[in-house]
């Protein structure tokens, strides 16, 4: 899961497995596979980095 913030600062969690599209217009808009859209404060590159880290953690041999 990734932790993102609405423009008003409210934090929420998204499952990256359900992300279909990430756009910058100029705010970052994340569209899920069920067509729900979320505008987040994080820039696209930061969201992508969080997604990469999430998937990396799934396949890591380190158990926390």
N, CA, C and O atoms as a GROMACS GRO file, in nm:
protein
  256
    1UNK      N    1   0.084  -0.117   0.000
    1UNK     CA    2   0.000   0.000   0.000
    1UNK      C    3   0.089   0.124   0.000
    1UNK      O    4   0.201   0.121   0.051
    2UNK      N    5   0.039   0.231  -0.056
    2UNK     CA    6   0.114   0.357  -0.055
    2UNK      C    7   0.032   0.463   0.019
    2UNK      O    8  -0.091   0.463   0.014
    3UNK      N    9   0.103   0.552   0.086
    3UNK     CA   10   0.043   0.657   0.167
    3UNK      C   11   0.053   0.788   0.088
    3UNK      O   12   0.163   0.834   0.058
    4UNK      N   13  -0.061   0.848   0.055
    4UNK     CA   14  -0.064   0.974  -0.021
    4UNK      C   15  -0.153   1.074   0.053
    4UNK      O   16  -0.218   1.040   0.152
    5UNK      N   17  -0.154   1.197   0.005
    5UNK     CA   18  -0.227   1.304   0.072
    5UNK      C   19  -0.317   1.379  -0.026
    5UNK      O   20  -0.279   1.408  -0.139
    6UNK      N   21  -0.436   1.410   0.020
    6UNK     CA   22  -0.526   1.497  -0.057
    6UNK      C   23  -0.466   1.638  -0.056
    6UNK      O   24  -0.373   1.665   0.021
    7UNK      N   25  -0.516   1.726  -0.138
    7UNK     CA   26  -0.463   1.862  -0.143
    7UNK      C   27  -0.481   1.936  -0.011
    7UNK      O   28  -0.406   2.029   0.019
    8UNK      N   29  -0.581   1.895   0.069
    8UNK     CA   30  -0.602   1.960   0.199
    8UNK      C   31  -0.514   1.901   0.308
    8UNK      O   32  -0.525   1.940   0.424
    9UNK      N   33  -0.426   1.806   0.272
    9UNK     CA   34  -0.333   1.746   0.367
    9UNK      C   35  -0.381   1.616   0.428
    9UNK      O   36  -0.304   1.548   0.496
   10UNK      N   37  -0.506   1.579   0.407
   10UNK     CA   38  -0.560   1.455   0.462
   10UNK      C   39  -0.490   1.335   0.400
   10UNK      O   40  -0.479   1.324   0.278
   11UNK      N   41  -0.444   1.246   0.484
   11UNK     CA   42  -0.370   1.128   0.438
   11UNK      C   43  -0.465   1.012   0.412
   11UNK      O   44  -0.563   0.993   0.484
   12UNK      N   45  -0.435   0.934   0.307
   12UNK     CA   46  -0.509   0.811   0.282
   12UNK      C   47  -0.418   0.710   0.214
   12UNK      O   48  -0.310   0.745   0.166
   13UNK      N   49  -0.463   0.586   0.210
   13UNK     CA   50  -0.383   0.476   0.161
   13UNK      C   51  -0.445   0.422   0.032
   13UNK      O   52  -0.566   0.402   0.024
   14UNK      N   53  -0.360   0.398  -0.068
   14UNK     CA   54  -0.406   0.339  -0.194
   14UNK      C   55  -0.335   0.206  -0.217
   14UNK      O   56  -0.218   0.190  -0.181
   15UNK      N   57  -0.406   0.114  -0.278
   15UNK     CA   58  -0.347  -0.013  -0.319
   15UNK      C   59  -0.292   0.007  -0.460
   15UNK      O   60  -0.370   0.028  -0.552
   16UNK      N   61  -0.160   0.000  -0.479
   16UNK     CA   62  -0.102   0.025  -0.611
   16UNK      C   63  -0.144  -0.078  -0.717
   16UNK      O   64  -0.131  -0.053  -0.837
   17UNK      N   65  -0.192  -0.193  -0.672
   17UNK     CA   66  -0.239  -0.294  -0.767
   17UNK      C   67  -0.363  -0.248  -0.843
   17UNK      O   68  -0.396  -0.302  -0.948
   18UNK      N   69  -0.432  -0.148  -0.790
   18UNK     CA   70  -0.554  -0.100  -0.852
   18UNK      C   71  -0.536   0.030  -0.932
   18UNK      O   72  -0.633   0.084  -0.987
   19UNK      N   73  -0.412   0.079  -0.939
   19UNK     CA   74  -0.387   0.202  -1.015
   19UNK      C   75  -0.377   0.171  -1.163
   19UNK      O   76  -0.299   0.085  -1.205
   20UNK      N   77  -0.457   0.241  -1.241
   20UNK     CA   78  -0.455   0.224  -1.386
   20UNK      C   79  -0.379   0.336  -1.454
   20UNK      O   80  -0.311   0.314  -1.554
   21UNK      N   81  -0.389   0.458  -1.400
   21UNK     CA   82  -0.335   0.575  -1.468
   21UNK      C   83  -0.294   0.680  -1.366
   21UNK      O   84  -0.363   0.700  -1.266
   22UNK      N   85  -0.180   0.746  -1.391
   22UNK     CA   86  -0.137   0.859  -1.308
   22UNK      C   87  -0.109   0.974  -1.404
   22UNK      O   88  -0.030   0.961  -1.497
   23UNK      N   89  -0.174   1.087  -1.379
   23UNK     CA   90  -0.160   1.203  -1.469
   23UNK      C   91  -0.114   1.326  -1.389
   23UNK      O   92  -0.140   1.337  -1.269
   24UNK      N   93  -0.048   1.415  -1.458
   24UNK     CA   94  -0.010   1.543  -1.401
   24UNK      C   95  -0.080   1.650  -1.484
   24UNK      O   96  -0.044   1.672  -1.599
   25UNK      N   97  -0.181   1.717  -1.424
   25UNK     CA   98  -0.258   1.813  -1.504
   25UNK      C   99  -0.302   1.938  -1.432
   25UNK      O  100  -0.424   1.954  -1.434
   26UNK      N  101  -0.237   2.024  -1.372
   26UNK     CA  102  -0.103   2.015  -1.315
   26UNK      C  103  -0.101   1.936  -1.185
   26UNK      O  104   0.004   1.887  -1.146
   27UNK      N  105  -0.217   1.922  -1.115
   27UNK     CA  106  -0.217   1.838  -0.994
   27UNK      C  107  -0.208   1.692  -1.037
   27UNK      O  108  -0.245   1.657  -1.149
   28UNK      N  109  -0.160   1.607  -0.948
   28UNK     CA  110  -0.148   1.465  -0.978
   28UNK      C  111  -0.283   1.399  -0.958
   28UNK      O  112  -0.343   1.407  -0.850
   29UNK      N  113  -0.331   1.333  -1.063
   29UNK     CA  114  -0.459   1.262  -1.059
   29UNK      C  115  -0.431   1.114  -1.078
   29UNK      O  116  -0.369   1.073  -1.176
   30UNK      N  117  -0.478   1.033  -0.983
   30UNK     CA  118  -0.460   0.888  -0.989
   30UNK      C  119  -0.597   0.827  -1.021
   30UNK      O  120  -0.694   0.850  -0.949
   31UNK      N  121  -0.603   0.750  -1.128
   31UNK     CA  122  -0.725   0.681  -1.166
   31UNK      C  123  -0.708   0.532  -1.137
   31UNK      O  124  -0.609   0.471  -1.177
   32UNK      N  125  -0.805   0.477  -1.067
   32UNK     CA  126  -0.801   0.335  -1.034
   32UNK      C  127  -0.872   0.254  -1.142
   32UNK      O  128  -0.939   0.310  -1.229
   33UNK      N  129  -0.858   0.123  -1.136
   33UNK     CA  130  -0.920   0.036  -1.237
   33UNK      C  131  -1.072   0.040  -1.230
   33UNK      O  132  -1.138   0.005  -1.328
   34UNK      N  133  -1.128   0.083  -1.118
   34UNK     CA  134  -1.274   0.096  -1.107
   34UNK      C  135  -1.321   0.236  -1.149
   34UNK      O  136  -1.437   0.271  -1.129
   35UNK      N  137  -1.231   0.314  -1.207
   35UNK     CA  138  -1.255   0.448  -1.261
   35UNK      C  139  -1.268   0.557  -1.154
   35UNK      O  140  -1.298   0.671  -1.188
   36UNK      N  141  -1.248   0.525  -1.027
   36UNK     CA  142  -1.244   0.630  -0.924
   36UNK      C  143  -1.117   0.712  -0.945
   36UNK      O  144  -1.011   0.657  -0.976
   37UNK      N  145  -1.129   0.843  -0.926
   37UNK     CA  146  -1.014   0.933  -0.944
   37UNK      C  147  -0.983   1.001  -0.812
   37UNK      O  148  -1.073   1.039  -0.737
   38UNK      N  149  -0.853   1.016  -0.785
   38UNK     CA  150  -0.807   1.083  -0.665
   38UNK      C  151  -0.703   1.187  -0.704
   38UNK      O  152  -0.609   1.158  -0.778
   39UNK      N  153  -0.721   1.311  -0.653
   39UNK     CA  154  -0.623   1.417  -0.673
   39UNK      C  155  -0.535   1.417  -0.549
   39UNK      O  156  -0.585   1.426  -0.437
   40UNK      N  157  -0.403   1.405  -0.569
   40UNK     CA  158  -0.312   1.396  -0.456
   40UNK      C  159  -0.208   1.509  -0.462
   40UNK      O  160  -0.181   1.566  -0.568
   41UNK      N  161  -0.152   1.538  -0.346
   41UNK     CA  162  -0.054   1.646  -0.335
   41UNK      C  163   0.083   1.607  -0.388
   41UNK      O  164   0.159   1.693  -0.432
   42UNK      N  165   0.116   1.478  -0.384
   42UNK     CA  166   0.248   1.431  -0.427
   42UNK      C  167   0.262   1.442  -0.579
   42UNK      O  168   0.168   1.414  -0.652
   43UNK      N  169   0.380   1.481  -0.626
   43UNK     CA  170   0.404   1.484  -0.770
   43UNK      C  171   0.412   1.341  -0.826
   43UNK      O  172   0.435   1.246  -0.751
   44UNK      N  173   0.393   1.327  -0.956
   44UNK     CA  174   0.392   1.197  -1.022
   44UNK      C  175   0.517   1.117  -0.989
   44UNK      O  176   0.508   0.999  -0.956
   45UNK      N  177   0.634   1.179  -0.998
   45UNK     CA  178   0.759   1.107  -0.972
   45UNK      C  179   0.764   1.048  -0.831
   45UNK      O  180   0.817   0.939  -0.811
   46UNK      N  181   0.710   1.120  -0.735
   46UNK     CA  182   0.709   1.071  -0.597
   46UNK      C  183   0.613   0.952  -0.583
   46UNK      O  184   0.644   0.855  -0.514
   47UNK      N  185   0.498   0.960  -0.649
   47UNK     CA  186   0.403   0.848  -0.646
   47UNK      C  187   0.467   0.724  -0.710
   47UNK      O  188   0.455   0.614  -0.658
   48UNK      N  189   0.534   0.743  -0.822
   48UNK     CA  190   0.601   0.631  -0.888
   48UNK      C  191   0.708   0.570  -0.799
   48UNK      O  192   0.722   0.448  -0.794
   49UNK      N  193   0.783   0.653  -0.728
   49UNK     CA  194   0.886   0.603  -0.637
   49UNK      C  195   0.823   0.521  -0.524
   49UNK      O  196   0.878   0.418  -0.484
   50UNK      N  197   0.708   0.565  -0.473
   50UNK     CA  198   0.639   0.491  -0.368
   50UNK      C  199   0.589   0.356  -0.420
   50UNK      O  200   0.596   0.255  -0.350
   51UNK      N  201   0.540   0.355  -0.544
   51UNK     CA  202   0.492   0.230  -0.604
   51UNK      C  203   0.608   0.134  -0.622
   51UNK      O  204   0.596   0.015  -0.591
   52UNK      N  205   0.720   0.183  -0.672
   52UNK     CA  206   0.838   0.097  -0.688
   52UNK      C  207   0.883   0.040  -0.555
   52UNK      O  208   0.913  -0.079  -0.545
   53UNK      N  209   0.888   0.123  -0.452
   53UNK     CA  210   0.929   0.078  -0.319
   53UNK      C  211   0.832  -0.027  -0.265
   53UNK      O  212   0.874  -0.124  -0.202
   54UNK      N  213   0.704  -0.008  -0.288
   54UNK     CA  214   0.604  -0.104  -0.243
   54UNK      C  215   0.628  -0.240  -0.308
   54UNK      O  216   0.633  -0.342  -0.238
   55UNK      N  217   0.643  -0.243  -0.440
   55UNK     CA  218   0.662  -0.371  -0.508
   55UNK      C  219   0.798  -0.433  -0.473
   55UNK      O  220   0.809  -0.555  -0.462
   56UNK      N  221   0.900  -0.350  -0.455
   56UNK     CA  222   1.030  -0.400  -0.412
   56UNK      C  223   1.017  -0.469  -0.276
   56UNK      O  224   1.078  -0.574  -0.253
   57UNK      N  225   0.939  -0.411  -0.186
   57UNK     CA  226   0.921  -0.469  -0.052
   57UNK      C  227   0.849  -0.603  -0.058
   57UNK      O  228   0.872  -0.688   0.028
   58UNK      N  229   0.764  -0.622  -0.156
   58UNK     CA  230   0.694  -0.750  -0.169
   58UNK      C  231   0.787  -0.864  -0.204
   58UNK      O  232   0.766  -0.978  -0.163
   59UNK      N  233   0.892  -0.832  -0.280
   59UNK     CA  234   0.983  -0.935  -0.328
   59UNK      C  235   1.116  -0.936  -0.253
   59UNK      O  236   1.208  -1.008  -0.291
   60UNK      N  237   1.124  -0.857  -0.147
   60UNK     CA  238   1.246  -0.852  -0.066
   60UNK      C  239   1.256  -0.977   0.019
   60UNK      O  240   1.155  -1.031   0.065
   61UNK      N  241   1.378  -1.022   0.040
   61UNK     CA  242   1.399  -1.139   0.126
   61UNK      C  243   1.400  -1.103   0.273
   61UNK      O  244   1.394  -1.191   0.359
   62UNK      N  245   1.408  -0.973   0.302
   62UNK     CA  246   1.408  -0.929   0.442
   62UNK      C  247   1.266  -0.935   0.497
   62UNK      O  248   1.173  -0.883   0.436
   63UNK      N  249   1.251  -0.997   0.611
   63UNK     CA  250   1.120  -1.006   0.676
   63UNK      C  251   1.122  -0.908   0.792
   63UNK      O  252   1.210  -0.913   0.878
   64UNK      N  253   1.024  -0.820   0.794
   64UNK     CA  254   1.017  -0.719   0.900
   64UNK      C  255   0.930  -0.767   1.013
   64UNK      O  256   0.912  -0.696   1.112
   0.00000   0.00000   0.00000
